Amino acid sequence: MTEREYNECVRQYADNVYRFIVKNLRHEEDARDVVQSAFEKMWQRREEVEYEKSKSYLFTVAYHQMIDHLRKSKRVLLKEGFNEQTTIINKPVNNLKKILDEALARLGETQRSLVLLKDYEGYSYEEIGRITGLSESQVKVYLHRARIQLKNWLVRPENVV
């Protein structure tokens, strides 16, 4: 891959990769770090990466960087102070985006990634398999189970808009 092709990849795919990672991590700074390190790895291996396969390569690297980040962050336990005088108001708000984000957050990291890659980014089962390291049939099964979970959570009366 030439420098010009690399720059074209950044221009074409940076937003898509960032959107995919931030949807999974739900933290913008961490998502930027993951995306930056994915592009850095692609730059370091630009001689080995074919331009035609750069999108798949980039999403694969970003996905694995995200998994590594999630594993590291699970090891770190953070305690947030809770003020006893804090008032918690449990007021339902019918906000579709919030409800969809909550539903996605309830999925495991693999299932959430599969839903985002298929339904948000439009990848084929085969491409998702290459990105995640799963077989095509595993992708189909996990995606089917994830969609059932989403459906069951979204149709609960308190979540119906």
LINZIZI-V726167 format. One record per helix or strand. SS is the DSSP state (H for helix, E for strand). FROM is the first residue (numbers start at 1). TO is the last residue. If there is no record, write none. Layout:
ss-><SS & SS>
from-><FROM & FROM>
to-><TO & TO>
//
This chain:
ss-><H & H & H & H & H & H & H & H>
from-><3 & 28 & 51 & 96 & 109 & 125 & 136 & 157>
to-><25 & 44 & 75 & 105 & 120 & 132 & 154 & 159>
//
